[in-house]
């Protein structure tokens, strides 16, 4: 059994065993869909390394007093992030007017209820895993505090804010252009933030080529 399988099994069993809502428990007992499992296996777990604050098949009410279910809800500290895996098959290619309108209503009502939605295409999970992983990290970053240590200079603090806003790793040249400082000064700042374990080297061995915020 792989590490993912071990962690997934423990997490999912806990979700089922601790669920008090009978409707949701029955759905969980049927197991997750193939697309959701592949997302967790190929995107979420490699990027995040755990399933903390993640809730499968999360129940939400709609305006007709009915119930809908998010593929995954990410709710650290009470905030509301929803992840929806969008399949692509005959039903998606031939989406009828009623189904299309219902999908738009679903997303609109969730947005009005304070949910931040992250729809991910199943084809992207299969073909663009690295991009999806970076998207997930940026999604998580929206719910993370960006308070910076008080001992940092304003330039160092701005590096953290800059990296927090991006959907991808950044190069020293990009950062130097943003801060309007020399390449040498930029690299000194980057080395310090890596030593402080605030940033991590995203690519490059002997000489770092890109950096990203440590999650």
BELDATA-V675362 format. One line per field, one symbol per residue. burial: I if it has 24 or more other ideal C-beta (glycine too) atoms within 12 Angstrom, else O. A space follows every 50 residues. Layout:
burial: ???
//
This chain:
burial: OOOIOOIIOOIIOOIIOOOOOOOIOOIIOOOIOOIIIIIIIIIIIIIIOO IOOIIIIIIIOOOOOOOIIIIIIIIOOOOIIIIIIIIOOOOOOOOOOOOO OOOOOIIOIIOOOOIIIIIIIIOIIOOOIOOIIIIIIIIIIOIOOOOOOO OOOOIIOOIIOIIIOIOOIIIIOOIOOOIOOOOOOIIOIIOOIIOOOIIO IIOOOOOIOIIIIOI
//
